[in-house]
Amino acid sequence: QAHLVESGGGLVQPGGSLRLSCAASGSIFRVNAMGWYRQAPGKDRELVATITSGPTTNYADSVKGRFTISADNAQNTVYLQMNSLKPEDTAVYYCHVRFDNGLGTWGQGTQDTVSS
């Protein structure tokens, strides 16, 4: 059974940076897509960025030019480098991994707070 472990969240001042990581393990199937989503209080979960084999990346308009998604395919690990953080980036960030069998798994979530 697939298992994801996230790390790297925390509290940062506006304009600061955070780097999230998410490592997948336990599945016999190959990872074919990874991504980050976030959910702010009172709002729906939204896509932040995804990366597929190629690699092909996709970003929400709100984070383009500030966030960078990358992956270490050998380690089944996905990263999210977040720069120039704004208070509106405050949310719980969730990692999602999709495997070749078509099934996906969510991470436990990590709280990122941008505040002075």
N, CA and C atoms as an extended XYZ file, in Angstrom:
348
Properties=species:S:1:pos:R:3:atomname:S:1:resname:S:1:resid:I:1 pbc="F F F"
N         0.852       -1.184        0.000 N   GLN     1
C         0.000        0.000        0.000 CA  GLN     1
C         0.887        1.232        0.000 C   GLN     1
N         0.557        2.189       -0.888 N   ALA     2
C         1.384        3.375       -1.027 CA  ALA     2
C         1.275        4.271        0.196 C   ALA     2
N         2.375        4.915        0.499 N   HIS     3
C         2.442        5.801        1.662 CA  HIS     3
C         3.272        7.024        1.289 C   HIS     3
N         2.764        8.212        1.644 N   LEU     4
C         3.477        9.448        1.349 CA  LEU     4
C         3.868       10.129        2.647 C   LEU     4
N         5.070       10.674        2.682 N   VAL     5
C         5.542       11.420        3.840 CA  VAL     5
C         5.965       12.805        3.378 C   VAL     5
N         5.292       13.828        3.925 N   GLU     6
C         5.587       15.213        3.584 CA  GLU     6
C         6.444       15.850        4.669 C   GLU     6
N         7.223       16.832        4.258 N   SER     7
C         8.006       17.610        5.218 CA  SER     7
C         8.307       18.983        4.642 C   SER     7
N         8.696       19.913        5.526 N   GLY     8
C         9.185       21.208        5.076 CA  GLY     8
C         8.275       22.389        5.322 C   GLY     8
N         7.084       22.195        5.837 N   GLY     9
C         6.199       23.318        6.078 CA  GLY     9
C         6.623       24.124        7.286 C   GLY     9
N         5.914       25.238        7.522 N   GLY    10
C         6.224       26.043        8.689 CA  GLY    10
C         5.711       27.454        8.581 C   GLY    10
N         6.290       28.322        9.400 N   LEU    11
C         5.913       29.727        9.458 CA  LEU    11
C         7.007       30.563        8.806 C   LEU    11
N         6.603       31.483        7.941 N   VAL    12
C         7.571       32.329        7.253 CA  VAL    12
C         6.963       33.717        7.071 C   VAL    12
N         7.816       34.712        7.011 N   GLN    13
C         7.346       36.078        6.784 CA  GLN    13
C         7.048       36.307        5.305 C   GLN    13
N         6.176       37.269        5.002 N   PRO    14
C         5.933       37.603        3.593 CA  PRO    14
C         7.238       37.903        2.866 C   PRO    14
N         7.339       37.373        1.660 N   GLY    15
C         8.556       37.518        0.877 CA  GLY    15
C         9.560       36.409        1.086 C   GLY    15
N         9.304       35.580        2.077 N   GLY    16
C        10.220       34.493        2.386 CA  GLY    16
C        10.009       33.276        1.509 C   GLY    16
N        10.747       32.213        1.852 N   SER    17
C        10.714       30.980        1.053 CA  SER    17
C        10.512       29.754        1.941 C   SER    17
N         9.925       28.745        1.352 N   LEU    18
C         9.802       27.430        1.983 CA  LEU    18
C        10.004       26.371        0.900 C   LEU    18
N        10.492       25.227        1.314 N   ARG    19
C        10.659       24.104        0.386 CA  ARG    19
C         9.973       22.884        0.979 C   ARG    19
N         9.019       22.348        0.243 N   LEU    20
C         8.296       21.159        0.679 CA  LEU    20
C         8.845       19.939       -0.058 C   LEU    20
N         8.796       18.815        0.609 N   SER    21
C         9.162       17.560       -0.041 CA  SER    21
C         8.135       16.492        0.301 C   SER    21
N         8.022       15.520       -0.572 N   CYS    22
C         7.062       14.431       -0.390 CA  CYS    22
C         7.663       13.173       -0.992 C   CYS    22
N         7.832       12.163       -0.154 N   ALA    23
C         8.433       10.906       -0.593 CA  ALA    23
C         7.380        9.804       -0.605 C   ALA    23
N         7.307        9.089       -1.719 N   ALA    24
C         6.351        7.989       -1.866 CA  ALA    24
C         7.057        6.653       -1.707 C   ALA    24
N         6.384        5.743       -1.021 N   SER    25
C         6.942        4.406       -0.845 CA  SER    25
C         5.819        3.390       -0.719 C   SER    25
N         6.163        2.125       -0.852 N   GLY    26
C         5.233        1.047       -0.554 CA  GLY    26
C         4.405        0.531       -1.711 C   GLY    26
N         4.481        1.183       -2.892 N   SER    27
C         3.688        0.709       -4.025 CA  SER    27
C         4.566       -0.086       -4.979 C   SER    27
N         3.972       -1.092       -5.586 N   ILE    28
C         4.703       -1.880       -6.578 CA  ILE    28
C         4.592       -1.266       -7.964 C   ILE    28
N         3.774       -0.226       -8.096 N   PHE    29
C         3.555        0.407       -9.385 CA  PHE    29
C         4.434        1.643       -9.538 C   PHE    29
N         4.742        1.979      -10.770 N   ARG    30
C         5.572        3.147      -11.064 CA  ARG    30
C         4.760        4.430      -10.915 C   ARG    30
N         5.407        5.468      -10.393 N   VAL    31
C         4.776        6.781      -10.284 CA  VAL    31
C         4.753        7.433      -11.651 C   VAL    31
N         3.598        7.954      -12.077 N   ASN    32
C         3.571        8.644      -13.364 CA  ASN    32
C         3.144       10.102      -13.269 C   ASN    32
N         2.755       10.554      -12.100 N   ALA    33
C         2.438       11.973      -11.927 CA  ALA    33
C         2.485       12.308      -10.440 C   ALA    33
N         2.961       13.493      -10.140 N   MET    34
C         3.009       13.973       -8.758 CA  MET    34
C         2.575       15.426       -8.738 C   MET    34
N         2.029       15.836       -7.623 N   GLY    35
C         1.578       17.212       -7.565 CA  GLY    35
C         1.373       17.703       -6.149 C   GLY    35
N         1.155       19.000       -6.066 N   TRP    36
C         0.860       19.671       -4.795 CA  TRP    36
C        -0.471       20.406       -4.919 C   TRP    36
N        -1.275       20.299       -3.872 N   TYR    37
C        -2.537       20.985       -3.767 CA  TYR    37
C        -2.534       21.712       -2.428 C   TYR    37
N        -3.457       22.671       -2.275 N   ARG    38
C        -3.538       23.359       -0.993 CA  ARG    38
C        -4.986       23.677       -0.667 C   ARG    38
N        -5.222       23.814        0.626 N   GLN    39
C        -6.563       24.135        1.092 CA  GLN    39
C        -6.453       25.167        2.203 C   GLN    39
N        -6.994       26.339        1.936 N   ALA    40
C        -7.030       27.406        2.936 CA  ALA    40
C        -8.320       27.280        3.742 C   ALA    40
N        -8.342       27.846        4.950 N   PRO    41
C        -9.554       27.762        5.781 CA  PRO    41
C       -10.778       28.289        5.050 C   PRO    41
N       -11.837       27.493        5.038 N   GLY    42
C       -13.083       27.915        4.424 CA  GLY    42
C       -13.117       27.823        2.915 C   GLY    42
N       -12.059       27.281        2.315 N   LYS    43
C       -11.995       27.189        0.855 CA  LYS    43
C       -11.824       25.745        0.410 C   LYS    43
N       -12.115       25.498       -0.863 N   ASP    44
C       -11.912       24.176       -1.430 CA  ASP    44
C       -10.428       23.917       -1.674 C   ASP    44
N       -10.088       22.645       -1.741 N   ARG    45
C        -8.724       22.274       -2.096 CA  ARG    45
C        -8.485       22.653       -3.555 C   ARG    45
N        -7.324       23.243       -3.828 N   GLU    46
C        -7.012       23.685       -5.186 CA  GLU    46
C        -5.644       23.182       -5.626 C   GLU    46
N        -5.508       23.047       -6.940 N   LEU    47
C        -4.236       22.616       -7.500 CA  LEU    47
C        -3.215       23.746       -7.380 C   LEU    47
N        -1.995       23.379       -7.000 N   VAL    48
C        -0.882       24.326       -6.966 CA  VAL    48
C         0.047       24.068       -8.148 C   VAL    48
N         0.516       22.821       -8.272 N   ALA    49
C         1.431       22.476       -9.353 CA  ALA    49
C         1.466       20.965       -9.519 C   ALA    49
N         1.698       20.529      -10.752 N   THR    50
C         1.858       19.106      -11.028 CA  THR    50
C         3.060       18.883      -11.933 C   THR    50
N         3.573       17.664      -11.883 N   ILE    51
C         4.690       17.282      -12.738 CA  ILE    51
C         4.484       15.838      -13.187 C   ILE    51
N         4.667       15.623      -14.492 N   THR    52
C         4.543       14.282      -15.038 CA  THR    52
C         5.836       13.916      -15.759 C   THR    52
N         5.888       12.725      -16.265 N   SER    53
C         7.093       12.273      -16.958 CA  SER    53
C         7.354       13.175      -18.151 C   SER    53
N         8.615       13.458      -18.399 N   GLY    54
C         8.973       14.350      -19.502 CA  GLY    54
C        10.185       15.196      -19.187 C   GLY    54
N        10.154       16.048      -18.156 N   PRO    55
C         8.987       16.298      -17.295 CA  PRO    55
C         8.109       17.415      -17.854 C   PRO    55
N         6.835       17.307      -17.619 N   THR    56
C         5.891       18.348      -17.969 CA  THR    56
C         5.322       18.921      -16.683 C   THR    56
N         5.371       20.230      -16.543 N   THR    57
C         4.885       20.878      -15.336 CA  THR    57
C         3.676       21.755      -15.649 C   THR    57
N         2.872       21.947      -14.612 N   ASN    58
C         1.676       22.773      -14.724 CA  ASN    58
C         1.511       23.520      -13.410 C   ASN    58
N         1.193       24.819      -13.496 N   TYR    59
C         1.074       25.643      -12.298 CA  TYR    59
C        -0.247       26.411      -12.283 C   TYR    59
N        -0.745       26.631      -11.098 N   ALA    60
C        -1.854       27.558      -10.935 CA  ALA    60
C        -1.358       28.964      -11.268 C   ALA    60
N        -2.221       29.769      -11.855 N   ASP    61
C        -1.814       31.125      -12.229 CA  ASP    61
C        -1.296       31.915      -11.029 C   ASP    61
N        -1.867       31.656       -9.866 N   SER    62
C        -1.529       32.429       -8.673 CA  SER    62
C        -0.111       32.184       -8.186 C   SER    62
N         0.531       31.103       -8.645 N   VAL    63
C         1.880       30.781       -8.153 CA  VAL    63
C         2.932       30.803       -9.255 C   VAL    63
N         2.518       31.012      -10.495 N   LYS    64
C         3.475       31.030      -11.600 CA  LYS    64
C         4.540       32.102      -11.371 C   LYS    64
N         5.785       31.715      -11.603 N   GLY    65
C         6.901       32.630      -11.421 CA  GLY    65
C         7.415       32.688      -10.003 C   GLY    65
N         6.674       32.109       -9.053 N   ARG    66
C         7.112       32.117       -7.636 CA  ARG    66
C         7.407       30.720       -7.127 C   ARG    66
N         6.646       29.738       -7.581 N   PHE    67
C         6.798       28.359       -7.123 CA  PHE    67
C         7.415       27.512       -8.233 C   PHE    67
N         8.203       26.512       -7.825 N   THR    68
C         8.794       25.576       -8.776 CA  THR    68
C         8.617       24.154       -8.259 C   THR    68
N         8.034       23.308       -9.101 N   ILE    69
C         7.882       21.895       -8.746 CA  ILE    69
C         8.975       21.105       -9.453 C   ILE    69
N         9.523       20.128       -8.743 N   SER    70
C        10.548       19.269       -9.324 CA  SER    70
C        10.408       17.876       -8.722 C   SER    70
N        11.079       16.915       -9.332 N   ALA    71
C        10.949       15.535       -8.863 CA  ALA    71
C        12.255       14.783       -9.000 C   ALA    71
N        12.463       13.870       -8.088 N   ASP    72
C        13.553       12.903       -8.162 CA  ASP    72
C        12.882       11.560       -8.404 C   ASP    72
N        12.828       11.147       -9.661 N   ASN    73
C        12.069        9.949      -10.002 CA  ASN    73
C        12.680        8.689       -9.389 C   ASN    73
N        13.985        8.678       -9.257 N   ALA    74
C        14.640        7.500       -8.679 CA  ALA    74
C        14.234        7.303       -7.218 C   ALA    74
N        13.946        8.413       -6.540 N   GLN    75
C        13.564        8.360       -5.127 CA  GLN    75
C        12.066        8.513       -4.923 C   GLN    75
N        11.303        8.614       -6.023 N   ASN    76
C         9.851        8.841       -5.926 CA  ASN    76
C         9.540       10.000       -4.985 C   ASN    76
N        10.274       11.081       -5.169 N   THR    77
C        10.120       12.247       -4.309 CA  THR    77
C         9.800       13.471       -5.156 C   THR    77
N         8.866       14.276       -4.678 N   VAL    78
C         8.507       15.515       -5.350 CA  VAL    78
C         8.757       16.675       -4.403 C   VAL    78
N         9.211       17.785       -4.967 N   TYR    79
C         9.543       18.975       -4.191 CA  TYR    79
C         8.706       20.163       -4.684 C   TYR    79
N         8.510       21.112       -3.782 N   LEU    80
C         7.881       22.376       -4.160 CA  LEU    80
C         8.685       23.497       -3.516 C   LEU    80
N         9.393       24.236       -4.341 N   GLN    81
C        10.126       25.412       -3.866 CA  GLN    81
C         9.206       26.609       -3.986 C   GLN    81
N         8.956       27.262       -2.858 N   MET    82
C         8.030       28.386       -2.816 CA  MET    82
C         8.801       29.643       -2.430 C   MET    82
N         8.863       30.592       -3.341 N   ASN    83
C         9.543       31.856       -3.109 CA  ASN    83
C         8.555       33.013       -3.133 C   ASN    83
N         8.996       34.147       -2.640 N   SER    84
C         8.159       35.361       -2.629 CA  SER    84
C         6.779       35.066       -2.068 C   SER    84
N         6.758       34.395       -0.938 N   LEU    85
C         5.494       33.968       -0.349 CA  LEU    85
C         4.652       35.145        0.103 C   LEU    85
N         3.338       34.966       -0.050 N   LYS    86
C         2.367       35.986        0.312 CA  LYS    86
C         1.431       35.434        1.391 C   LYS    86
N         0.799       36.310        2.165 N   PRO    87
C        -0.153       35.812        3.175 CA  PRO    87
C        -1.239       34.925        2.564 C   PRO    87
N        -1.640       35.202        1.330 N   GLU    88
C        -2.677       34.381        0.703 CA  GLU    88
C        -2.196       32.994        0.304 C   GLU    88
N        -0.917       32.728        0.455 N   ASP    89
C        -0.395       31.373        0.242 CA  ASP    89
C        -0.570       30.492        1.479 C   ASP    89
N        -1.024       31.081        2.570 N   THR    90
C        -1.244       30.323        3.803 CA  THR    90
C        -2.307       29.251        3.568 C   THR    90
N        -1.953       28.010        3.861 N   ALA    91
C        -2.858       26.889        3.633 CA  ALA    91
C        -2.208       25.611        4.137 C   ALA    91
N        -3.003       24.549        4.154 N   VAL    92
C        -2.439       23.219        4.320 CA  VAL    92
C        -2.107       22.702        2.923 C   VAL    92
N        -0.864       22.291        2.741 N   TYR    93
C        -0.402       21.814        1.442 CA  TYR    93
C        -0.376       20.291        1.446 C   TYR    93
N        -0.965       19.712        0.411 N   TYR    94
C        -1.064       18.263        0.295 CA  TYR    94
C        -0.321       17.786       -0.950 C   TYR    94
N         0.418       16.740       -0.772 N   CYS    95
C         1.078       16.065       -1.885 CA  CYS    95
C         0.126       14.999       -2.444 C   CYS    95
N         0.159       14.806       -3.765 N   HIS    96
C        -0.625       13.742       -4.394 CA  HIS    96
C         0.252       13.019       -5.399 C   HIS    96
N         0.188       11.712       -5.378 N   VAL    97
C         0.963       10.883       -6.299 CA  VAL    97
C         0.017        9.932       -7.014 C   VAL    97
N         0.176        9.821       -8.324 N   ARG    98
C        -0.619        8.875       -9.107 CA  ARG    98
C         0.306        7.808       -9.678 C   ARG    98
N        -0.150        6.577       -9.616 N   PHE    99
C         0.655        5.441      -10.065 CA  PHE    99
C         0.156        4.900      -11.397 C   PHE    99
N         0.947        4.023      -12.003 N   ASP   100
C         0.613        3.451      -13.303 CA  ASP   100
C        -0.687        2.657      -13.296 C   ASP   100
N        -1.123        2.187      -12.128 N   ASN   101
C        -2.385        1.440      -12.070 CA  ASN   101
C        -3.593        2.374      -12.035 C   ASN   101
N        -3.329        3.691      -12.132 N   GLY   102
C        -4.410        4.661      -12.163 CA  GLY   102
C        -4.865        5.159      -10.808 C   GLY   102
N        -4.358        4.563       -9.755 N   LEU   103
C        -4.756        4.975       -8.414 CA  LEU   103
C        -3.836        6.062       -7.888 C   LEU   103
N        -4.386        6.911       -7.015 N   GLY   104
C        -3.608        7.987       -6.432 CA  GLY   104
C        -3.666        7.944       -4.919 C   GLY   104
N        -2.690        8.611       -4.309 N   THR   105
C        -2.598        8.653       -2.849 CA  THR   105
C        -2.290       10.073       -2.406 C   THR   105
N        -2.888       10.487       -1.302 N   TRP   106
C        -2.653       11.814       -0.740 CA  TRP   106
C        -1.708       11.731        0.454 C   TRP   106
N        -0.902       12.774        0.609 N   GLY   107
C        -0.100       12.915        1.802 CA  GLY   107
C        -0.954       13.430        2.950 C   GLY   107
N        -0.334       13.520        4.134 N   GLN   108
C        -1.082       13.882        5.333 CA  GLN   108
C        -1.314       15.387        5.435 C   GLN   108
N        -0.613       16.168        4.633 N   GLY   109
C        -0.765       17.618        4.667 CA  GLY   109
C         0.248       18.266        5.589 C   GLY   109
N         0.687       19.458        5.192 N   THR   110
C         1.619       20.225        6.007 CA  THR   110
C         1.171       21.675        6.016 C   THR   110
N         1.128       22.275        7.199 N   GLN   111
C         0.638       23.643        7.340 CA  GLN   111
C         1.744       24.635        6.985 C   GLN   111
N         1.438       25.523        6.076 N   ASP   112
C         2.340       26.612        5.737 CA  ASP   112
C         1.636       27.919        6.049 C   ASP   112
N         2.275       28.738        6.881 N   THR   113
C         1.697       30.002        7.293 CA  THR   113
C         2.632       31.136        6.912 C   THR   113
N         2.089       32.120        6.194 N   VAL   114
C         2.858       33.288        5.790 CA  VAL   114
C         2.302       34.490        6.542 C   VAL   114
N         3.085       34.984        7.484 N   SER   115
C         2.599       36.051        8.339 CA  SER   115
C         3.766       36.831        8.921 C   SER   115
N         3.538       38.117        9.108 N   SER   116
C         4.562       38.937        9.754 CA  SER   116
C         4.310       39.019       11.250 C   SER   116
